[in-house]
């Protein structure tokens, strides 16, 4: 070839194949997954602009204006790729309950990165970009290129800092995929610093998304992993609830124990106007729809310290604080409740439905029957369970109705609406509060 675009063409082919494979698959919906979709598209646009700008630089004397547009567009999109990687890292590091201070840091970081990328994009448009060489010895230079190197260096430093702060809470596969970006950027920067004509940056971005696909964003791998987790839970439950006679050898792994837990949080949810939906949709179709929602809810529960007690028909009961009491059971359950409402909202949008939930939450002491070494919650009894169900009945659709002790623990974080005192069977007249997500 008359110009050095072999690496870019190879990277573009990789990215296109990857894009086709990714978008053809059914994917688990997550923030990281959505960012990765955008990252794939940006990678393809960036590589296409890289190839076009290399060719245009070689013919800059003939098409100077077109060359400037393509070259500057490439630099802007390259910085957009770096910015999106930063967002992906932040999303992976904060994909759990985080402190208010950490939330402020996350938001401040996003604002800073957005301002930096916007400034570089505007500065690139209005400043002068210079070019050197012809044929296979061409490259661009100038302040826009220098700022890209600086932004890249800042981003790598930021990514490593975020990983160090959150590495204990992140899966190894996500850490590996993010570190691959840091290594790729560092190696490419060093190599290209001494061999500017190699033009490796575009290929490096393709390699990064390729590694990310095969470590954390492969839909097949995600499905297999979720299936393996579900199969493991099913095997454990079958083993723990097996009617096979228990001998002395396996007694320890099959034992059942009843304990009192003094500080747990209970969630009870039910579907609004279940009978009307059943009459309109048919009970079989509604049952399949609810089963899909409850499967997503139970899958989401794996990300929280929450255990399902029971699900029956249109209702679902969960508990936080068993078998281990962490001191943040109420906050954990509130995050889970908000995630449930988010799941229902997304599922409704995907299926053209308008299913609504009522959620009640209460705290206190319960008696729970734990089974097996893993301490599965077989059953639980206590006032918070009954109270959570009563709160659910008096709740507005798509809202969370909480008891006074839940309110006292969360009032500094959430903007609750105080409700009028009501008589609750067996408990007298009580104050309660309601949270209505936007």
C-alpha positions as CSV (number, residue, x, y, z in Angstrom):
1,X,0.0,0.0,0.0
2,X,1.1,3.6,-0.7
3,X,0.2,4.6,2.9
4,X,0.5,2.8,6.2
5,X,-3.1,1.7,7.0
6,X,-2.7,-2.1,7.4
7,X,-3.1,-2.0,11.2
8,X,-6.2,0.2,10.9
9,X,-7.8,-2.0,8.2
10,X,-7.2,-5.1,10.4
11,X,-8.6,-3.3,13.4
12,X,-11.7,-2.2,11.4
13,X,-12.4,-5.8,10.2
14,X,-12.1,-7.1,13.8
15,X,-14.4,-4.4,15.1
16,X,-17.1,-5.0,12.3
17,X,-17.1,-8.7,12.9
18,X,-17.3,-8.1,16.7
19,X,-20.2,-5.7,16.2
20,X,-22.2,-8.1,14.1
21,X,-21.6,-10.9,16.6
22,X,-22.5,-8.7,19.6
23,X,-25.7,-7.2,18.3
24,X,-27.0,-10.5,17.0
25,X,-27.0,-12.0,20.5
26,X,-29.5,-11.6,23.3
27,X,-27.8,-9.7,26.0
28,X,-28.3,-9.1,29.7
29,X,-29.2,-5.5,30.2
30,X,-26.7,-3.5,32.3
31,X,-25.1,-0.1,32.4
32,X,-21.8,-1.5,31.4
33,X,-23.4,-3.4,28.5
34,X,-25.1,-0.2,27.2
35,X,-21.8,1.7,27.4
36,X,-20.0,-1.1,25.6
37,X,-22.5,-0.9,22.7
38,X,-21.6,2.8,22.3
39,X,-17.9,2.0,22.6
40,X,-18.2,-0.5,19.7
41,X,-19.9,2.0,17.4
42,X,-17.3,4.7,18.4
43,X,-14.5,2.2,17.6
44,X,-15.8,1.6,14.1
45,X,-16.2,5.3,13.4
46,X,-12.8,6.1,14.8
47,X,-11.1,3.4,12.7
48,X,-12.9,4.5,9.5
49,X,-11.8,8.1,10.2
50,X,-8.3,6.9,10.9
51,X,-8.1,5.2,7.5
52,X,-9.7,8.2,5.7
53,X,-7.4,10.7,7.4
54,X,-4.2,8.8,6.6
55,X,-5.2,8.8,2.9
56,X,-6.3,12.4,3.0
57,X,-3.0,13.5,4.7
58,X,-1.1,11.8,1.8
59,X,-3.2,14.0,-0.6
60,X,-3.4,17.1,1.6
61,X,-2.0,19.3,-1.1
62,X,-4.9,18.4,-3.4
63,X,-7.7,18.4,-0.8
64,X,-6.5,20.6,2.1
65,X,-10.0,21.4,3.6
66,X,-11.2,17.8,3.4
67,X,-7.9,16.6,5.0
68,X,-8.4,19.1,7.9
69,X,-12.0,17.9,8.5
70,X,-11.1,14.2,8.5
71,X,-8.0,14.6,10.6
72,X,-9.6,16.7,13.2
73,X,-12.7,14.5,13.3
74,X,-10.5,11.5,13.9
75,X,-8.8,13.2,16.9
76,X,-12.2,14.2,18.4
77,X,-13.6,10.7,18.1
78,X,-10.3,9.2,19.5
79,X,-10.8,11.4,22.6
80,X,-14.4,10.3,22.7
81,X,-13.3,6.7,22.8
82,X,-11.0,7.4,25.8
83,X,-13.8,9.3,27.5
84,X,-16.2,6.4,27.0
85,X,-13.6,3.9,28.5
86,X,-13.5,6.2,31.5
87,X,-17.2,6.0,31.9
88,X,-17.1,2.2,31.6
89,X,-14.5,2.0,34.3
90,X,-16.6,4.3,36.6
91,X,-19.7,2.2,36.0
92,X,-17.9,-1.1,36.8
93,X,-16.4,0.3,39.9
94,X,-19.7,1.7,41.3
95,X,-22.0,-1.2,40.2
96,X,-23.1,-1.6,43.8
97,X,-24.2,0.4,46.8
98,X,-21.7,3.2,47.4
99,X,-21.5,5.9,50.0
100,X,-22.8,9.4,49.4
101,X,-19.2,10.7,49.2
102,X,-18.4,8.1,46.5
103,X,-21.5,9.2,44.6
104,X,-20.3,12.8,44.7
105,X,-16.8,11.8,43.5
106,X,-18.4,9.8,40.7
107,X,-20.5,12.7,39.5
108,X,-17.6,15.2,39.9
109,X,-15.4,12.8,37.8
110,X,-18.0,12.5,35.1
111,X,-18.5,16.3,34.9
112,X,-14.7,16.8,34.8
113,X,-14.2,14.3,32.0
114,X,-17.1,15.7,30.0
115,X,-15.7,19.2,30.3
116,X,-12.2,18.0,29.3
117,X,-13.5,16.1,26.2
118,X,-15.7,19.1,25.2
119,X,-12.7,21.5,25.6
120,X,-10.4,19.3,23.5
121,X,-13.1,18.9,20.8
122,X,-13.7,22.6,20.5
123,X,-10.0,23.4,20.7
124,X,-9.2,20.8,18.0
125,X,-11.8,22.4,15.7
126,X,-10.4,26.0,16.0
127,X,-6.6,25.3,16.3
128,X,-4.1,24.4,13.6
129,X,-3.1,20.8,12.9
130,X,0.2,20.1,11.2
131,X,1.3,17.2,8.9
132,X,4.5,15.6,8.1
133,X,5.7,13.3,5.3
134,X,4.2,11.5,2.4
135,X,3.4,7.8,1.5
136,X,4.3,5.5,4.4
137,X,6.0,8.2,6.5
138,X,3.0,10.4,7.3
139,X,1.6,11.6,10.6
140,X,-0.1,14.6,12.1
141,X,1.2,16.7,15.0
142,X,0.4,19.9,16.9
143,X,-1.5,21.0,20.0
144,X,-4.6,18.8,19.3
145,X,-2.4,15.7,19.0
146,X,-0.5,16.7,22.2
147,X,-3.7,17.3,24.1
148,X,-4.9,13.8,23.1
149,X,-1.7,12.3,24.5
150,X,-2.2,14.3,27.7
151,X,-5.9,13.3,28.0
152,X,-4.9,9.7,27.4
153,X,-2.3,9.8,30.1
154,X,-4.7,11.5,32.5
155,X,-7.3,8.8,31.7
156,X,-4.9,5.9,32.3
157,X,-3.9,7.4,35.6
158,X,-7.6,8.0,36.6
159,X,-8.5,4.4,35.6
160,X,-5.7,2.9,37.7
161,X,-6.7,5.1,40.6
162,X,-10.3,4.0,40.4
163,X,-9.3,0.3,40.1
164,X,-7.1,0.6,43.2
165,X,-9.9,2.1,45.2
166,X,-12.5,-0.5,44.1
167,X,-10.5,-3.6,43.2
168,X,-11.9,-5.6,46.2
169,X,-15.4,-5.1,45.0
170,X,-14.9,-5.8,41.3
171,X,-14.8,-9.1,39.4
172,X,-11.4,-10.2,38.1
173,X,-12.6,-10.3,34.5
174,X,-13.7,-6.6,34.6
175,X,-10.4,-5.6,36.2
176,X,-8.5,-7.5,33.5
177,X,-10.5,-5.9,30.7
178,X,-10.0,-2.4,32.1
179,X,-6.3,-2.9,32.7
180,X,-5.9,-4.1,29.1
181,X,-6.9,-0.6,28.1
182,X,-4.2,0.9,30.3
183,X,-1.5,-1.5,29.0
184,X,-2.6,-1.0,25.4
185,X,-2.5,2.8,25.8
186,X,0.9,2.7,27.5
187,X,2.6,0.3,25.1
188,X,1.2,2.1,22.0
189,X,2.2,5.5,23.3
190,X,5.8,4.4,23.9
191,X,6.1,2.6,20.5
192,X,4.5,5.4,18.5
193,X,6.6,8.0,20.3
194,X,9.7,6.5,18.6
195,X,7.9,5.3,15.5
196,X,5.3,7.9,14.6
197,X,4.6,6.5,11.2
198,X,3.4,3.1,12.6
199,X,0.0,4.6,13.4
200,X,-1.0,2.0,16.0
201,X,-3.6,3.9,18.0
202,X,-6.6,2.7,15.9
203,X,-5.6,-0.9,16.1
204,X,-5.1,-0.5,19.8
205,X,-8.7,0.6,20.3
206,X,-9.9,-2.4,18.3
207,X,-7.8,-4.7,20.4
208,X,-9.2,-3.2,23.6
209,X,-12.8,-3.8,22.7
210,X,-11.9,-7.3,21.5
211,X,-10.4,-8.1,24.9
212,X,-13.4,-6.6,26.6
213,X,-15.8,-8.8,24.6
214,X,-14.1,-12.0,25.4
215,X,-13.7,-11.3,29.1
216,X,-16.9,-9.5,30.3
217,X,-19.2,-8.4,27.5
218,X,-19.7,-11.6,25.5
219,X,-23.5,-12.3,25.6
220,X,-22.9,-16.1,25.3
221,X,-20.5,-16.1,28.2
222,X,-22.9,-14.0,30.3
223,X,-25.7,-16.3,29.5
224,X,-23.6,-19.4,30.4
225,X,-22.4,-17.8,33.6
226,X,-25.9,-16.9,34.7
227,X,-27.1,-20.4,33.8
228,X,-24.3,-21.9,35.7
229,X,-25.2,-19.9,38.8
230,X,-28.8,-20.8,38.5
231,X,-27.9,-24.5,38.1
232,X,-25.6,-24.3,41.1
233,X,-28.4,-22.8,43.2
234,X,-30.8,-25.4,42.0
235,X,-28.4,-28.3,42.8
236,X,-27.8,-26.8,46.2
237,X,-31.5,-26.5,47.0
238,X,-32.1,-30.1,45.7
239,X,-29.3,-31.4,47.9
240,X,-30.5,-29.4,51.0
241,X,-34.1,-30.4,50.6
242,X,-33.5,-33.9,49.5
243,X,-35.7,-36.6,51.2
244,X,-32.8,-39.0,51.1
245,X,-32.1,-40.4,54.6
246,X,-29.5,-38.3,56.4
247,X,-26.6,-40.3,57.7
248,X,-23.9,-39.1,60.1
249,X,-21.5,-38.4,57.2
250,X,-23.7,-35.8,55.5
251,X,-25.6,-34.5,58.5
252,X,-23.6,-31.3,58.7
253,X,-24.3,-30.3,55.2
254,X,-28.1,-31.0,55.5
255,X,-28.9,-29.6,58.9
256,X,-31.7,-27.1,59.6
257,X,-31.6,-24.5,62.4
258,X,-34.1,-22.0,63.7
259,X,-32.6,-18.7,64.8
260,X,-33.8,-15.2,65.9
261,X,-32.5,-12.3,63.9
262,X,-33.0,-8.9,65.6
263,X,-32.2,-6.4,62.9
264,X,-33.5,-7.4,59.5
265,X,-35.4,-5.6,56.8
266,X,-38.4,-7.2,54.9
267,X,-39.8,-6.3,51.5
268,X,-43.2,-7.3,50.3
269,X,-44.4,-6.5,46.8
270,X,-47.6,-7.2,44.9
271,X,-49.0,-6.4,41.5
272,X,-51.5,-3.6,41.2
273,X,-54.9,-4.8,39.8
274,X,-53.7,-8.3,39.3
275,X,-57.2,-9.6,38.6
276,X,-57.8,-7.0,35.9
277,X,-54.6,-7.9,34.2
278,X,-55.4,-11.6,34.4
279,X,-58.9,-11.0,32.8
280,X,-57.4,-8.9,30.0
281,X,-54.3,-10.9,29.2
282,X,-55.3,-14.4,30.3
283,X,-53.8,-16.1,33.3
284,X,-51.3,-18.1,31.4
285,X,-49.8,-15.1,29.5
286,X,-49.7,-13.0,32.7
287,X,-48.1,-15.9,34.6
288,X,-45.3,-16.1,32.0
289,X,-44.9,-12.3,32.1
290,X,-44.7,-12.2,35.9
291,X,-42.3,-15.2,35.8
292,X,-40.0,-13.3,33.5
293,X,-40.1,-10.3,35.9
294,X,-39.5,-12.4,39.0
295,X,-36.6,-14.1,37.3
296,X,-35.0,-10.8,36.6
297,X,-35.6,-9.7,40.2
298,X,-34.0,-12.8,41.6
299,X,-31.1,-12.4,39.3
300,X,-30.7,-8.8,40.5
301,X,-30.9,-10.0,44.1
302,X,-27.5,-11.7,43.6
303,X,-26.0,-8.2,43.5
304,X,-27.4,-7.3,46.9
305,X,-27.3,-9.0,50.3
306,X,-31.0,-10.1,49.9
307,X,-32.7,-13.5,50.2
308,X,-36.1,-14.4,48.8
309,X,-38.4,-15.9,51.4
310,X,-41.2,-16.8,49.1
311,X,-43.1,-15.8,45.9
312,X,-46.7,-16.8,45.3
313,X,-48.9,-15.7,42.4
314,X,-48.4,-11.9,42.1
315,X,-46.5,-11.4,45.4
316,X,-42.9,-11.6,46.3
317,X,-41.2,-11.4,49.7
318,X,-37.5,-10.8,50.4
319,X,-35.4,-10.3,53.5
320,X,-32.0,-8.6,54.2
321,X,-29.9,-9.4,57.2
322,X,-30.0,-13.2,57.1
323,X,-27.8,-15.1,57.5
324,X,-25.3,-12.3,58.2
325,X,-26.3,-8.9,59.8
326,X,-24.2,-6.2,58.2
327,X,-25.6,-3.1,59.8
328,X,-26.8,-1.7,56.4
329,X,-29.7,-4.1,55.8
330,X,-32.3,-1.3,55.4
331,X,-30.2,0.6,52.9
332,X,-29.4,-2.6,51.0
333,X,-33.1,-3.4,50.8
334,X,-34.0,0.1,49.6
335,X,-31.5,-0.2,46.8
336,X,-33.0,-3.6,45.9
337,X,-36.5,-2.1,45.9
338,X,-35.5,0.7,43.5
339,X,-33.8,-1.8,41.2
340,X,-37.1,-3.9,41.2
341,X,-39.1,-0.8,40.1
342,X,-36.4,-0.2,37.4
343,X,-36.7,-3.8,36.2
344,X,-40.5,-3.5,35.9
345,X,-40.2,-0.2,34.1
346,X,-37.7,-1.6,31.5
347,X,-39.7,-4.9,31.1
348,X,-42.9,-2.8,30.5
349,X,-41.2,-0.7,27.9
350,X,-39.9,-3.8,26.1
351,X,-43.3,-5.4,26.0
352,X,-45.6,-2.5,25.7
353,X,-47.1,-3.1,29.1
354,X,-48.1,-0.9,32.1
355,X,-47.7,-3.3,35.0
356,X,-47.4,-1.6,38.3
357,X,-46.2,-2.7,41.8
358,X,-46.8,-1.7,45.4
359,X,-43.9,-2.3,47.8
360,X,-43.9,-2.3,51.6
361,X,-40.8,-2.3,53.8
362,X,-40.5,-2.9,57.5
363,X,-37.7,-3.7,60.0
364,X,-37.4,-5.6,63.2
365,X,-36.9,-9.1,64.6
366,X,-37.8,-12.3,62.9
367,X,-37.5,-16.0,63.4
368,X,-35.9,-17.8,60.4
369,X,-35.4,-21.4,59.5
370,X,-32.0,-21.8,57.8
371,X,-31.0,-24.9,55.9
372,X,-27.6,-26.3,54.9
373,X,-24.1,-25.0,55.0
374,X,-25.0,-22.1,52.8
375,X,-27.8,-21.0,55.2
376,X,-30.6,-20.8,52.7
377,X,-33.7,-19.2,54.2
378,X,-36.3,-21.9,54.3
379,X,-38.9,-19.8,56.0
380,X,-39.3,-16.8,58.3
381,X,-41.9,-15.5,60.7
382,X,-42.3,-12.2,62.6
383,X,-44.1,-8.9,62.8
384,X,-42.0,-7.1,60.1
385,X,-43.2,-9.7,57.5
386,X,-46.9,-9.1,58.4
387,X,-46.3,-5.3,58.6
388,X,-44.5,-5.1,55.2
389,X,-47.5,-6.8,53.6
390,X,-50.0,-4.4,55.3
391,X,-47.8,-1.4,54.2
392,X,-47.9,-2.7,50.6
393,X,-51.7,-2.8,50.6
394,X,-51.8,0.9,51.5
395,X,-49.2,2.0,49.0
396,X,-49.5,4.1,45.9
397,X,-48.6,2.3,42.6
398,X,-44.9,2.2,41.9
399,X,-44.0,3.6,45.3
400,X,-42.3,2.3,48.4
401,X,-44.3,2.5,51.7
402,X,-42.1,2.2,54.8
403,X,-42.4,1.9,58.5
404,X,-41.1,4.4,61.0
405,X,-37.9,2.5,61.8
406,X,-37.1,2.2,58.0
407,X,-37.8,6.0,57.7
408,X,-35.5,6.8,60.6
409,X,-32.6,4.9,59.0
410,X,-33.0,6.4,55.5
411,X,-34.5,9.9,56.0
412,X,-31.1,11.5,55.4
413,X,-30.8,9.8,52.0
414,X,-34.3,9.7,50.5
415,X,-37.0,12.4,50.3
416,X,-39.9,10.6,52.0
417,X,-43.5,11.9,52.1
418,X,-45.1,11.6,55.5
419,X,-48.6,9.9,55.4
420,X,-51.5,10.3,57.9
421,X,-51.6,7.9,60.8
422,X,-53.5,4.8,60.2
423,X,-54.8,1.8,62.3
424,X,-52.8,-1.4,61.6
425,X,-54.3,-4.6,62.8
426,X,-52.5,-5.8,66.0
427,X,-50.2,-2.7,66.1
428,X,-52.4,0.3,66.7
429,X,-52.3,3.7,65.0
430,X,-48.9,4.2,63.4
431,X,-47.1,6.8,61.3
432,X,-45.7,5.7,58.0
433,X,-43.8,7.3,55.1
434,X,-43.8,6.8,51.3
435,X,-41.0,7.2,48.8
436,X,-42.1,7.9,45.2
437,X,-39.2,7.5,42.7
438,X,-39.1,10.0,39.9
